[in-house]
Amino acid sequence: MVVDINNASFRLKRNVAQFISLPEGKHELTVRQNWLITRSVITVEDNDMEISIHRILPEQYYALGLGVMLMLYALYFLSIISILFPSAFTVLFVSSHMYTLLFKSREYFKITVCQRNKYAMPC
């Protein structure tokens, strides 16, 4: 994932915090990953601000969906259920993901700005 803040690029790794010093004021933030781009204008009020970037579809969505899909196909191969159930689930799972990628690609990343608190959970 690449984050551009006022035309300065930063490459972020998954689940790793990176600290960047920004002056107070408004900043243009662009998050890019492959063809998915989300733009936002953020306001930094002081040095204890935290920017959190999350995907709309969390990784648990894929793990849960693939787990259910594998279970349904295993039940089909054991002749316990009809092919209709795993097929319908696969179509619904893939179509919901494709809808998000095709029509919500500008909103794929959720950007939140909050006050950093060392005793609280990250925003």
C-alpha positions in Angstrom: 0.0 0.0 0.0 1.3 3.4 -0.9 0.2 6.5 1.0 0.8 10.0 -0.5 0.7 12.9 1.9 1.1 16.3 0.1 2.9 14.5 -2.8 5.4 12.7 -0.5 5.1 8.9 -0.9 5.3 6.4 1.9 5.1 2.6 1.4 3.3 0.9 4.3 3.5 -2.7 5.2 0.5 -4.7 6.5 -0.3 -4.2 10.3 2.8 -2.1 10.9 2.6 1.4 12.4 4.6 4.2 10.8 5.1 7.5 12.4 5.3 10.6 10.2 5.6 14.1 11.5 3.2 16.5 9.9 2.8 20.3 10.6 -0.6 21.6 11.7 -3.1 22.3 9.0 -4.9 20.6 6.2 -3.1 17.8 4.2 -4.1 15.9 1.1 -4.0 12.1 1.7 -4.1 9.5 -1.1 -4.0 5.8 -0.4 -3.2 3.5 -3.4 -3.1 -0.2 -3.8 -3.1 -1.5 -7.3 -6.0 0.2 -9.0 -7.8 1.1 -5.8 -7.4 4.8 -4.9 -9.0 6.7 -2.0 -8.4 10.4 -1.6 -9.1 12.5 1.5 -8.3 15.8 3.1 -7.3 15.5 6.7 -6.8 18.2 9.3 -3.9 17.9 11.8 -4.6 20.0 14.9 -1.5 19.0 17.0 1.3 16.5 17.1 -0.7 13.8 18.9 -2.9 13.0 16.0 -3.2 9.5 14.6 -4.3 8.5 11.1 -5.8 5.0 10.7 -6.2 3.4 7.3 -8.4 0.2 7.0 -9.9 -1.7 4.2 -13.7 -1.7 3.8 -13.6 -5.5 3.6 -11.4 -6.9 6.4 -9.2 -9.9 6.0 -11.5 -11.9 8.2 -14.2 -11.5 5.5 -12.1 -13.5 3.0 -11.0 -16.1 5.6 -14.6 -16.7 6.7 -16.0 -16.7 3.2 -13.4 -19.2 1.9 -13.8 -21.4 5.0 -17.6 -21.6 4.5 -17.0 -22.2 0.7 -14.6 -25.1 1.4 -17.0 -26.6 3.9 -19.9 -26.4 1.5 -17.9 -28.0 -1.3 -16.7 -30.8 1.0 -20.3 -31.5 2.0 -21.2 -31.6 -1.7 -18.4 -34.0 -2.5 -19.6 -36.2 0.3 -23.1 -36.2 -1.3 -24.7 -34.6 1.8 -26.0 -31.5 0.0 -26.8 -30.4 -3.5 -24.4 -28.5 -5.7 -26.9 -25.6 -5.5 -25.7 -24.5 -2.0 -22.0 -24.2 -2.7 -22.6 -22.7 -6.1 -25.1 -20.1 -4.7 -22.7 -19.2 -1.9 -19.8 -18.8 -4.3 -21.8 -16.5 -6.6 -22.9 -14.3 -3.7 -19.4 -14.2 -2.2 -17.7 -13.3 -5.4 -20.4 -10.9 -6.6 -20.3 -8.9 -3.3 -16.5 -8.6 -3.6 -16.7 -7.6 -7.3 -19.4 -5.0 -6.5 -17.0 -3.5 -3.9 -14.0 -3.5 -6.3 -15.9 -2.2 -9.3 -18.4 0.4 -7.8 -16.8 1.3 -4.4 -13.2 1.4 -5.4 -12.9 5.1 -4.5 -14.1 4.3 -1.0 -12.2 1.0 -0.6 -10.0 2.4 2.2 -11.5 3.9 5.4 -9.4 6.8 6.6 -9.9 8.1 10.2 -8.1 10.8 12.1 -8.2 10.8 15.9 -6.3 12.0 19.0 -3.6 9.5 20.0 -3.9 8.2 23.5 -1.2 5.8 24.7 -3.6 4.1 27.1 -6.5 3.6 24.6 -6.9 1.3 21.5 -5.8 2.8 18.2 -8.5 4.6 16.3 
